[in-house]
Amino acid sequence: MNAKINLRESIKAKLSQLSLPVYEDQSYQIAQQLYQTEEWNTATTVAITVSKAPEVDTFQIIRKGWEQGKRIVIPKCEPKSKHLDFRELKRFSELESVYYGLLEPIVNKTISVTPDRIDLVVVPGLAFSKNGYRLGFGGGYYDRFLANYQGKTVSLAFNEQIVNDIPVESHDIPVHKIILSEGVVSIGN
């Protein structure tokens, strides 16, 4: 476990060094790469988190999805069951700040969407290996969700988040692609 904690701290420290102009520029370049993928272009329903710095900025991606007529669903964490409830977001005012300042859908303003209706999940993470494994933020929510999810998965990452090795456990599931500012890393499944 300590290896994961140390890796989380080192990546957070690297990301905290990114200036706002670099952060915005890299986030924009990563978004442009995402829009060129088949996964994005064929998806009608996209699951994505609302970013919190220093994660890649997803506000622009959510807006682009709306502009393109995609259904955007945002996860609501259920702490008791440790499950994710993806809910359709039609405007940013349907969000509220909950645990750790994370923005989540307001339940009585949004509707739940079942995993089988989701074409693409943009999986968050703090660090990624070139073989698609990720180090999450420690809650295990996405590992549980991905265990039964059949659709496509991608992750967005700054170069600082790519590492040679991530401690992998039996329940860890790699994503299909990692989207970087200068290109896409496809993971052979």
ChimeraX commands (.cxc) that place a marker at each C-alpha (Angstrom):
marker #1 position 0.00,0.00,0.00 radius 0.5
marker #1 position 2.85,2.40,0.80 radius 0.5
marker #1 position 4.04,2.28,-2.80 radius 0.5
marker #1 position 0.63,3.61,-3.90 radius 0.5
marker #1 position 0.65,6.34,-1.27 radius 0.5
marker #1 position 4.17,7.45,-2.22 radius 0.5
marker #1 position 3.29,7.44,-5.93 radius 0.5
marker #1 position 0.14,9.49,-5.28 radius 0.5
marker #1 position 2.16,12.08,-3.34 radius 0.5
marker #1 position 4.90,12.31,-5.98 radius 0.5
marker #1 position 2.42,12.77,-8.86 radius 0.5
marker #1 position 0.46,15.39,-6.89 radius 0.5
marker #1 position 3.71,17.26,-6.27 radius 0.5
marker #1 position 4.62,17.16,-9.99 radius 0.5
marker #1 position 1.17,18.36,-11.02 radius 0.5
marker #1 position 1.23,21.21,-8.51 radius 0.5
marker #1 position 4.21,22.59,-10.45 radius 0.5
marker #1 position 2.10,23.15,-13.59 radius 0.5
marker #1 position 1.44,26.85,-14.15 radius 0.5
marker #1 position -2.13,27.83,-15.07 radius 0.5
marker #1 position -1.20,28.67,-18.70 radius 0.5
marker #1 position 0.54,25.28,-19.11 radius 0.5
marker #1 position -2.33,23.48,-17.36 radius 0.5
marker #1 position -4.91,25.12,-19.65 radius 0.5
marker #1 position -2.82,24.60,-22.79 radius 0.5
marker #1 position -2.18,20.92,-22.04 radius 0.5
marker #1 position -5.83,20.34,-21.07 radius 0.5
marker #1 position -6.92,21.89,-24.38 radius 0.5
marker #1 position -4.46,19.76,-26.40 radius 0.5
marker #1 position -5.60,16.60,-24.60 radius 0.5
marker #1 position -9.25,17.47,-25.32 radius 0.5
marker #1 position -8.41,17.98,-29.02 radius 0.5
marker #1 position -6.83,14.50,-29.12 radius 0.5
marker #1 position -9.92,13.00,-27.45 radius 0.5
marker #1 position -12.26,14.55,-30.06 radius 0.5
marker #1 position -10.35,12.74,-32.82 radius 0.5
marker #1 position -10.80,9.27,-31.33 radius 0.5
marker #1 position -13.31,6.80,-32.68 radius 0.5
marker #1 position -14.49,6.21,-29.10 radius 0.5
marker #1 position -15.54,9.85,-28.71 radius 0.5
marker #1 position -17.01,10.18,-32.20 radius 0.5
marker #1 position -19.17,7.06,-32.01 radius 0.5
marker #1 position -20.38,7.60,-28.42 radius 0.5
marker #1 position -23.84,9.03,-27.86 radius 0.5
marker #1 position -23.61,8.81,-24.05 radius 0.5
marker #1 position -20.34,9.77,-22.36 radius 0.5
marker #1 position -19.60,9.32,-18.65 radius 0.5
marker #1 position -17.08,11.82,-17.30 radius 0.5
marker #1 position -16.18,13.40,-13.98 radius 0.5
marker #1 position -16.23,17.13,-13.36 radius 0.5
marker #1 position -12.54,17.89,-12.97 radius 0.5
marker #1 position -10.90,19.44,-9.98 radius 0.5
marker #1 position -7.38,20.85,-10.49 radius 0.5
marker #1 position -4.84,19.40,-11.04 radius 0.5
marker #1 position -6.84,16.86,-13.08 radius 0.5
marker #1 position -7.15,17.51,-16.82 radius 0.5
marker #1 position -9.87,20.16,-17.25 radius 0.5
marker #1 position -13.12,18.42,-18.26 radius 0.5
marker #1 position -15.46,21.45,-18.29 radius 0.5
marker #1 position -14.53,22.14,-21.93 radius 0.5
marker #1 position -15.08,18.46,-22.82 radius 0.5
marker #1 position -18.53,18.45,-21.21 radius 0.5
marker #1 position -19.43,21.64,-23.15 radius 0.5
marker #1 position -18.18,20.09,-26.41 radius 0.5
marker #1 position -20.27,16.98,-25.75 radius 0.5
marker #1 position -23.37,19.11,-25.28 radius 0.5
marker #1 position -22.59,21.08,-28.46 radius 0.5
marker #1 position -22.31,17.78,-30.36 radius 0.5
marker #1 position -25.62,16.52,-28.98 radius 0.5
marker #1 position -24.09,13.85,-26.76 radius 0.5
marker #1 position -25.70,12.81,-23.51 radius 0.5
marker #1 position -23.25,13.61,-20.71 radius 0.5
marker #1 position -23.48,11.64,-17.48 radius 0.5
marker #1 position -21.62,12.53,-14.30 radius 0.5
marker #1 position -20.96,10.15,-11.39 radius 0.5
marker #1 position -22.50,10.55,-7.97 radius 0.5
marker #1 position -20.54,8.59,-5.37 radius 0.5
marker #1 position -22.58,6.45,-2.99 radius 0.5
marker #1 position -20.24,6.18,0.03 radius 0.5
marker #1 position -22.23,3.47,1.84 radius 0.5
marker #1 position -22.13,1.03,-1.08 radius 0.5
marker #1 position -18.98,2.50,-2.69 radius 0.5
marker #1 position -20.83,2.55,-6.02 radius 0.5
marker #1 position -21.16,5.16,-8.74 radius 0.5
marker #1 position -24.55,6.40,-9.87 radius 0.5
marker #1 position -24.13,8.11,-13.26 radius 0.5
marker #1 position -26.66,10.91,-13.76 radius 0.5
marker #1 position -27.43,12.96,-16.86 radius 0.5
marker #1 position -26.15,16.53,-16.68 radius 0.5
marker #1 position -27.77,19.14,-18.91 radius 0.5
marker #1 position -26.25,22.25,-17.33 radius 0.5
marker #1 position -23.52,23.03,-14.81 radius 0.5
marker #1 position -26.06,24.50,-12.38 radius 0.5
marker #1 position -27.28,20.92,-11.77 radius 0.5
marker #1 position -24.07,20.27,-9.81 radius 0.5
marker #1 position -23.35,20.66,-6.11 radius 0.5
marker #1 position -20.17,20.48,-4.09 radius 0.5
marker #1 position -19.97,17.42,-1.85 radius 0.5
marker #1 position -17.04,15.49,-0.36 radius 0.5
marker #1 position -13.58,17.03,-0.74 radius 0.5
marker #1 position -14.99,19.82,-2.92 radius 0.5
marker #1 position -15.97,17.38,-5.69 radius 0.5
marker #1 position -18.82,18.48,-7.90 radius 0.5
marker #1 position -21.59,15.92,-8.27 radius 0.5
marker #1 position -25.06,15.92,-9.84 radius 0.5
marker #1 position -27.95,17.12,-7.68 radius 0.5
marker #1 position -30.16,14.04,-7.38 radius 0.5
marker #1 position -33.55,15.77,-7.64 radius 0.5
marker #1 position -32.48,17.72,-10.73 radius 0.5
marker #1 position -30.93,14.84,-12.70 radius 0.5
marker #1 position -31.90,11.34,-13.84 radius 0.5
marker #1 position -29.91,8.17,-13.35 radius 0.5
marker #1 position -28.52,6.39,-16.43 radius 0.5
marker #1 position -27.75,2.66,-16.30 radius 0.5
marker #1 position -24.23,1.48,-17.25 radius 0.5
marker #1 position -25.51,-0.44,-20.30 radius 0.5
marker #1 position -26.62,2.91,-21.80 radius 0.5
marker #1 position -23.13,4.42,-21.49 radius 0.5
marker #1 position -20.93,4.13,-24.61 radius 0.5
marker #1 position -17.75,5.68,-23.27 radius 0.5
marker #1 position -16.38,6.18,-19.77 radius 0.5
marker #1 position -13.62,8.74,-19.26 radius 0.5
marker #1 position -11.93,7.14,-16.25 radius 0.5
marker #1 position -10.17,9.49,-13.84 radius 0.5
marker #1 position -6.82,8.70,-12.26 radius 0.5
marker #1 position -3.76,10.20,-10.72 radius 0.5
marker #1 position -1.11,8.10,-12.47 radius 0.5
marker #1 position -1.12,5.78,-15.47 radius 0.5
marker #1 position 1.20,3.14,-16.88 radius 0.5
marker #1 position 1.67,2.65,-20.62 radius 0.5
marker #1 position -0.21,-0.65,-20.37 radius 0.5
marker #1 position -3.37,1.15,-19.27 radius 0.5
marker #1 position -3.35,0.55,-15.55 radius 0.5
marker #1 position -4.21,3.49,-13.36 radius 0.5
marker #1 position -3.70,4.66,-9.86 radius 0.5
marker #1 position -6.97,6.18,-8.71 radius 0.5
marker #1 position -7.64,8.55,-5.86 radius 0.5
marker #1 position -8.07,5.72,-3.39 radius 0.5
marker #1 position -11.81,5.14,-3.17 radius 0.5
marker #1 position -12.04,2.08,-5.42 radius 0.5
marker #1 position -15.29,3.35,-6.97 radius 0.5
marker #1 position -14.16,3.00,-10.58 radius 0.5
marker #1 position -12.60,-0.44,-10.08 radius 0.5
marker #1 position -15.98,-1.67,-8.83 radius 0.5
marker #1 position -17.83,0.00,-11.70 radius 0.5
marker #1 position -15.45,-1.21,-14.43 radius 0.5
marker #1 position -15.62,-4.82,-13.21 radius 0.5
marker #1 position -19.07,-5.12,-14.85 radius 0.5
marker #1 position -18.83,-2.45,-17.55 radius 0.5
marker #1 position -18.71,-3.66,-21.16 radius 0.5
marker #1 position -18.22,-0.38,-23.07 radius 0.5
marker #1 position -15.17,1.65,-24.07 radius 0.5
marker #1 position -12.86,3.37,-21.59 radius 0.5
marker #1 position -10.27,6.13,-21.97 radius 0.5
marker #1 position -8.30,8.23,-19.52 radius 0.5
marker #1 position -6.97,11.76,-19.91 radius 0.5
marker #1 position -3.45,12.43,-18.66 radius 0.5
marker #1 position -0.68,14.98,-18.54 radius 0.5
marker #1 position 2.80,13.61,-19.35 radius 0.5
marker #1 position 3.65,14.05,-15.66 radius 0.5
marker #1 position 1.07,11.37,-14.85 radius 0.5
marker #1 position 2.67,8.63,-16.96 radius 0.5
marker #1 position 4.87,6.30,-14.92 radius 0.5
marker #1 position 6.78,3.12,-15.73 radius 0.5
marker #1 position 5.13,0.98,-13.13 radius 0.5
marker #1 position 1.97,1.01,-11.08 radius 0.5
marker #1 position 1.33,-1.46,-8.26 radius 0.5
marker #1 position -1.39,-3.63,-9.84 radius 0.5
marker #1 position -3.87,-5.67,-7.83 radius 0.5
marker #1 position -6.06,-8.50,-9.10 radius 0.5
marker #1 position -9.18,-6.32,-9.29 radius 0.5
marker #1 position -7.49,-3.54,-11.31 radius 0.5
marker #1 position -8.80,-3.13,-14.86 radius 0.5
marker #1 position -6.80,-1.27,-17.54 radius 0.5
marker #1 position -8.40,1.41,-19.73 radius 0.5
marker #1 position -8.47,0.98,-23.54 radius 0.5
marker #1 position -6.68,4.26,-24.33 radius 0.5
marker #1 position -4.76,7.00,-22.58 radius 0.5
marker #1 position -5.17,10.43,-24.17 radius 0.5
marker #1 position -2.09,12.67,-23.93 radius 0.5
marker #1 position -1.48,16.15,-25.33 radius 0.5
marker #1 position 0.69,14.84,-28.17 radius 0.5
marker #1 position -1.25,11.71,-29.01 radius 0.5
marker #1 position -3.14,8.63,-27.93 radius 0.5
marker #1 position -1.69,5.51,-26.30 radius 0.5
marker #1 position -3.78,2.51,-27.38 radius 0.5
marker #1 position -3.68,-0.45,-25.06 radius 0.5
marker #1 position -3.81,-3.85,-26.73 radius 0.5
marker #1 position -6.61,-5.91,-25.19 radius 0.5
marker link #1:1,2 radius 0.2
marker link #1:2,3 radius 0.2
marker link #1:3,4 radius 0.2
marker link #1:4,5 radius 0.2
marker link #1:5,6 radius 0.2
marker link #1:6,7 radius 0.2
marker link #1:7,8 radius 0.2
marker link #1:8,9 radius 0.2
marker link #1:9,10 radius 0.2
marker link #1:10,11 radius 0.2
marker link #1:11,12 radius 0.2
marker link #1:12,13 radius 0.2
marker link #1:13,14 radius 0.2
marker link #1:14,15 radius 0.2
marker link #1:15,16 radius 0.2
marker link #1:16,17 radius 0.2
marker link #1:17,18 radius 0.2
marker link #1:18,19 radius 0.2
marker link #1:19,20 radius 0.2
marker link #1:20,21 radius 0.2
marker link #1:21,22 radius 0.2
marker link #1:22,23 radius 0.2
marker link #1:23,24 radius 0.2
marker link #1:24,25 radius 0.2
marker link #1:25,26 radius 0.2
marker link #1:26,27 radius 0.2
marker link #1:27,28 radius 0.2
marker link #1:28,29 radius 0.2
marker link #1:29,30 radius 0.2
marker link #1:30,31 radius 0.2
marker link #1:31,32 radius 0.2
marker link #1:32,33 radius 0.2
marker link #1:33,34 radius 0.2
marker link #1:34,35 radius 0.2
marker link #1:35,36 radius 0.2
marker link #1:36,37 radius 0.2
marker link #1:37,38 radius 0.2
marker link #1:38,39 radius 0.2
marker link #1:39,40 radius 0.2
marker link #1:40,41 radius 0.2
marker link #1:41,42 radius 0.2
marker link #1:42,43 radius 0.2
marker link #1:43,44 radius 0.2
marker link #1:44,45 radius 0.2
marker link #1:45,46 radius 0.2
marker link #1:46,47 radius 0.2
marker link #1:47,48 radius 0.2
marker link #1:48,49 radius 0.2
marker link #1:49,50 radius 0.2
marker link #1:50,51 radius 0.2
marker link #1:51,52 radius 0.2
marker link #1:52,53 radius 0.2
marker link #1:53,54 radius 0.2
marker link #1:54,55 radius 0.2
marker link #1:55,56 radius 0.2
marker link #1:56,57 radius 0.2
marker link #1:57,58 radius 0.2
marker link #1:58,59 radius 0.2
marker link #1:59,60 radius 0.2
marker link #1:60,61 radius 0.2
marker link #1:61,62 radius 0.2
marker link #1:62,63 radius 0.2
marker link #1:63,64 radius 0.2
marker link #1:64,65 radius 0.2
marker link #1:65,66 radius 0.2
marker link #1:66,67 radius 0.2
marker link #1:67,68 radius 0.2
marker link #1:68,69 radius 0.2
marker link #1:69,70 radius 0.2
marker link #1:70,71 radius 0.2
marker link #1:71,72 radius 0.2
marker link #1:72,73 radius 0.2
marker link #1:73,74 radius 0.2
marker link #1:74,75 radius 0.2
marker link #1:75,76 radius 0.2
marker link #1:76,77 radius 0.2
marker link #1:77,78 radius 0.2
marker link #1:78,79 radius 0.2
marker link #1:79,80 radius 0.2
marker link #1:80,81 radius 0.2
marker link #1:81,82 radius 0.2
marker link #1:82,83 radius 0.2
marker link #1:83,84 radius 0.2
marker link #1:84,85 radius 0.2
marker link #1:85,86 radius 0.2
marker link #1:86,87 radius 0.2
marker link #1:87,88 radius 0.2
marker link #1:88,89 radius 0.2
marker link #1:89,90 radius 0.2
marker link #1:90,91 radius 0.2
marker link #1:91,92 radius 0.2
marker link #1:92,93 radius 0.2
marker link #1:93,94 radius 0.2
marker link #1:94,95 radius 0.2
marker link #1:95,96 radius 0.2
marker link #1:96,97 radius 0.2
marker link #1:97,98 radius 0.2
marker link #1:98,99 radius 0.2
marker link #1:99,100 radius 0.2
marker link #1:100,101 radius 0.2
marker link #1:101,102 radius 0.2
marker link #1:102,103 radius 0.2
marker link #1:103,104 radius 0.2
marker link #1:104,105 radius 0.2
marker link #1:105,106 radius 0.2
marker link #1:106,107 radius 0.2
marker link #1:107,108 radius 0.2
marker link #1:108,109 radius 0.2
marker link #1:109,110 radius 0.2
marker link #1:110,111 radius 0.2
marker link #1:111,112 radius 0.2
marker link #1:112,113 radius 0.2
marker link #1:113,114 radius 0.2
marker link #1:114,115 radius 0.2
marker link #1:115,116 radius 0.2
marker link #1:116,117 radius 0.2
marker link #1:117,118 radius 0.2
marker link #1:118,119 radius 0.2
marker link #1:119,120 radius 0.2
marker link #1:120,121 radius 0.2
marker link #1:121,122 radius 0.2
marker link #1:122,123 radius 0.2
marker link #1:123,124 radius 0.2
marker link #1:124,125 radius 0.2
marker link #1:125,126 radius 0.2
marker link #1:126,127 radius 0.2
marker link #1:127,128 radius 0.2
marker link #1:128,129 radius 0.2
marker link #1:129,130 radius 0.2
marker link #1:130,131 radius 0.2
marker link #1:131,132 radius 0.2
marker link #1:132,133 radius 0.2
marker link #1:133,134 radius 0.2
marker link #1:134,135 radius 0.2
marker link #1:135,136 radius 0.2
marker link #1:136,137 radius 0.2
marker link #1:137,138 radius 0.2
marker link #1:138,139 radius 0.2
marker link #1:139,140 radius 0.2
marker link #1:140,141 radius 0.2
marker link #1:141,142 radius 0.2
marker link #1:142,143 radius 0.2
marker link #1:143,144 radius 0.2
marker link #1:144,145 radius 0.2
marker link #1:145,146 radius 0.2
marker link #1:146,147 radius 0.2
marker link #1:147,148 radius 0.2
marker link #1:148,149 radius 0.2
marker link #1:149,150 radius 0.2
marker link #1:150,151 radius 0.2
marker link #1:151,152 radius 0.2
marker link #1:152,153 radius 0.2
marker link #1:153,154 radius 0.2
marker link #1:154,155 radius 0.2
marker link #1:155,156 radius 0.2
marker link #1:156,157 radius 0.2
marker link #1:157,158 radius 0.2
marker link #1:158,159 radius 0.2
marker link #1:159,160 radius 0.2
marker link #1:160,161 radius 0.2
marker link #1:161,162 radius 0.2
marker link #1:162,163 radius 0.2
marker link #1:163,164 radius 0.2
marker link #1:164,165 radius 0.2
marker link #1:165,166 radius 0.2
marker link #1:166,167 radius 0.2
marker link #1:167,168 radius 0.2
marker link #1:168,169 radius 0.2
marker link #1:169,170 radius 0.2
marker link #1:170,171 radius 0.2
marker link #1:171,172 radius 0.2
marker link #1:172,173 radius 0.2
marker link #1:173,174 radius 0.2
marker link #1:174,175 radius 0.2
marker link #1:175,176 radius 0.2
marker link #1:176,177 radius 0.2
marker link #1:177,178 radius 0.2
marker link #1:178,179 radius 0.2
marker link #1:179,180 radius 0.2
marker link #1:180,181 radius 0.2
marker link #1:181,182 radius 0.2
marker link #1:182,183 radius 0.2
marker link #1:183,184 radius 0.2
marker link #1:184,185 radius 0.2
marker link #1:185,186 radius 0.2
marker link #1:186,187 radius 0.2
marker link #1:187,188 radius 0.2
marker link #1:188,189 radius 0.2
view
